[in-house]
Amino acid sequence: MEEADSSLILKSLLSGGLAGMAGKSFVAPLDRVKILLQTHNEGFKQKGVLSSLGSIVAEEGVSGLFRGNGVQMLRVFPYGAIQFSSYEVFKRILDYKSEGSGGSVVRIAAGSLGGLCGVVSTYPLDTLRARLAVHSKAGSDGYNGIRQSVRTITAKDGVKGFYRGLMPSVLAIIPLSGLTFFFFETLKNFLLKHSIFRVQEIKHGDKKGDYISGENVRFQLRTSGKLLCGGCAGALAQSFSYPLDVARRRMQVGGAGANSMLNVLKNTYYTDGISRGLYRGMSINFIRAFPLSAVTFSTYESLKQLLGISTAVNIKLG
């Protein structure tokens, strides 16, 4: 095994950070609506996705759709950087440990560990972003801007207030990140062999990016293939962990009975049921999950190719 050198880590950090920013910025308006629906914010309880978007624009202007996105970017760059670079490092280590026979298990384990590192490292910023997204300018209640929000959370709950909901986040990210990377790599390898989108030939001897080789010719997925793989991977993985994401958001924004993950899940189920409680906002989650993951992974793959990160997969053409 080649040791995970500093060049690989630095390039993965940069690629992952920029990819995360691109994906999150693309779906920022849908992210805000999702949080408002998940937390049953007053004024949005009976509204759907389109009516919620319209209400935000009418009350706060177009900029309201991106409320909290500034702090989101502060979180997303280090999160994406840590998640993707950790994935690359853990994948190499686990591949070496299993002598290349780990396959799917290695992808899931490396993805889970990468997501775990990213979540724990950046969680306070995620909490801050959630508070800003829930509280509108008209009724900010101490959440008008990043500095004021930090002071409000600290005054009310102390430092631990920034880590409310960490446990469901950890429990959710393990299957979510692991399955997302697994589905992406699996779909990518499948399309490399059978894609109706065709594969784009690259120069023989060019080892940048992921490729397959056959008859001394190397190919690479077109951008459309990367977008499809990333979108499908994100949508499939989200389905498994959504109730924990709901619990995390409700714990982050506070309220009575929001100190325990089990209490939040139980109260949500008994009060609102499954579709309107544990899976509240799931429709918009599917709408946002596909483009979010598609843009993030395709950007990451393209930056890997540009920066010359070689993670070649040699698969014989059928």
N, C-alpha and C positions, 0 to 999 in steps of 0.2 A: 504493500500500500504506500502511496505517496503521502507523506505527511501533509496535513492541512496547513499550508504555509501562510504567511502574513498577506501575500498578494491575493490569494483566494478569498481570505476573510475580508480584506478591505474592499475588494471589488464586489463581493456578495453583500456587504453592508451598504454600500452606495446603491447598488441595483435594487436591493430589497426596500430601502428607504424611499427611493424615488417611485418605485412601483406602488408601494402602499399609498403614497400621497396622490398619485394619479387616480387610483381606484376609488379612494374615499372622497376625493373632490368631485368625481363624476356622479356619485350617488348621494352627496351631502343633503339635498332637499328631502329625498326619500328616507334618509337616516333620521332626520329630525321628526318627520311624521311618524315613523316607526316608534320612536321613543315616546312621543306624545300618546300614541294609541296604547302602547304597552303599560304605561303608568296611569292610564285612565285620567289624564289631565282634564281639569274642569274646562268645559267648552268644547272638548273633542270626544266625549264619551260616545255620542250617537253619530259621529261622522265617519265617513269612509276616507279613502286615500285622496281622491280628487277634491272632495269638499274641504278636507283638512288643508291641502295645499292652497286652495283658494282663500280660505280664512286667514292663513298666515300672510299671504300676499296683501290681502285687503287691510289687515290690522298693522302689519309691520313693514310692508313693502317687499320687493324682491329680495333685499338683503336679509330679510327674516328667514328665508329658506336656508341661508347659510350661517344662521346664528350658532355660535359655538364651533364653527369650522376652523377658526384660527387656532384655538387650543387643540382641536382635533388634529391639525397638522403637526403641532408640537409633539403630540403623542404618536401619530401614525409613522412619522419618519423613523424614530428610534425603534418603534414596535416592528415595522416591516424590516428594518435593517437587522435587528436581532433575530426575528423569526426566520428569515430566509438564510442568513449566514449560519445560524445554529443548525438549520436543517441540512445545509451542505456539509457542515463539519460532522454532525452526528451520522449522516448517511455514509460518509467515507469511513468513519470509525467502525460503524456497525457492519458495513460491507466487508471491511478487513477482518473483523472478529468472526464473521460467518463465512469467510473465505469466498464471498460473492454468491453464496447460496441462500441468502436471507430473503431476497425478492420482495414480495408484498409486505412481509413482516417488517423488514428494514424501512420501507417507505412509510408505513404507518407509525412505527416507533420514532423515527427521525422527525417526522412531521409533528407528532405529539409533543416531543421534547422541544422542538423549535418554537411551537406556539406557546408552550408553558413558559419558556424563557422570556418571550416577548410580553406576555400578559403580566407576569409578576414584576417585570422591570418598569412597566409604564402604567400600571393600574391607577395611581393617583390622578394622572392626567385624564384617564378615561372617566373617572368619577366627576372631575371638574367639568368635562365636556357635557356629561349627562345633565348635571345641574343647570348649566347654561342653556341647554336645549329645551328643558322642561319649563323654565321660568321665562316668560316673555318680558319685553321691555315695559309693558303697561303695568305689570305686577311683579316686578323683579324680586321683591322681598330680600334684598341684600345680594342679589346675583346679577348686578349690572356691571359686567366686565370681569376679567380674570382676577385682578387684584382683590376687588371687593368680594368675589366668590370665595377666594382662598381664606380671607379673613372671616367670612360668615361660617364656612364649614369648620374652621379651626375653633371659633368661638362656641359653636353649638356642640360639636362632638370631639374636638381635639384632633390629634394626628390620626387616630383610628377612624375618624370620619372619612378619610380619603381611601380607606380600605374596606368599607362596607360593601358586601357582595363579592368579596374576593374568592370565597370558597366556591360558590356556583360558577364563577368565571373560570376557575381552575378546572372544575369538573366538566364544564362545557367545552373548554378549549382542547382538552385531551382528545376526545373523539372528533371534534370539529376540525382541528388542524391536521390531525393524523389522517382522517378520511379525505380531506380536501387534497392533500399532497398525494395520497394514494390514488384517488380517482384521476387526478390530473396526469400523473406519470403513466398510469395504466391506459387512459384514453389517448395520451400522446403517442405511446408506443404502438397502440392499435392503428391510429390514423397514419403513422409513419409507414405502415405496411399496406394498409387497405384504403387509404383516404380517397373519397370521391372528389375532394378538393385538389387532389394531386399534390405532389411534393415538389418543391423548388430545388433544382439542382444547384449545388455550390461547387466551387473549384476543388478539384481533387487535391488532397493534401492540406486543405484548410480545415483546421480542427476547432474552429470557433463554434460554440453552441452544441446542441444535441443533433445527432444525425444517425442515419443508418447507412450501412455500406453493403453493396452487392455488385459483383462483376466489376470491382475496382471503381465504382461510381458512388459518390456520396450525395445524399439528398437531405432536405430540411423542410419542415412544415412551413406553409405560408402563414401569414398573419391571421388569416381567417380560421385556419386550423387551430392556432394557439388560442384565439378568442373562444372558439367552440369548446375546446378542452377545458379551459379555465372556467367558463360559465357553467357548464354542466357539472364540473367538480364541486363548485361552490354551492349550487342549488341542491345537489344530492346530499352533501355533508350537512347542510344547515338543518335538514329535516330531523336529524337525530338529536340535536341538542337545543332546540328552540325553547322548550319550557324552562331550562336553566338560564337562558338568556333573559327571559321575562323576569325570573326571580332576581337575577343580578341587577337589572334596571330598577326594579322596585326597591331593592335594598339600597342602591346608590342614591336615589332621590329621597329616601327617608320616609317617615310616617309611622303610624302606630303598627306594632307587630312586625316591623321590617328588620328586626335584629337577628332573625334566624332564618336560614334558607328553607328548612323544613316547614316552619310556620308560614312563610310567604307562599310556598307551593300549596300547602294545605288550605290556607285562607283563600287563595286565588281560585282553587278548585271548587271549594264549597260556596264561595260567593258568586263566582262568574262562570263556573263550569270549565269545559275543555276548550271549545271553539272560541268563546268570548273571554276566556281567562288565560289558561296555559298556552293557548295558541293565538291569543289576541295579537293582531298585527302580522300574522303569518303570511297573509296575501301580499302585503307590501314587502315582506321579507324575501319572498320568492322573486318579486319584481326587481328588488335591489340586489339580491344575491348573485343573479346571473351576470349583470353588467359589472358589478363590483369585482367579482372573481375573474371575469373575463379580462377586464382592463388591467387588473393587478398582475395576473400571471403572464399575459402576453407582453406587458411592459417589461416584466422581470426577465422573461426569456429573450426578448430583443436586446435588452441591456447586457445580458450575459454574453450574447453573441458579439455585440459591439466591443465589449471589454475583453473578449478573448478567454472567458471562463470555459474550459473544456470539460464537459461531463458527457462524453460520447457514449452512445449505446449502439453496439454493433449487432444488428439484427439482419439475418439473411433474408433477402427478398424471396417471396414465395414463387 
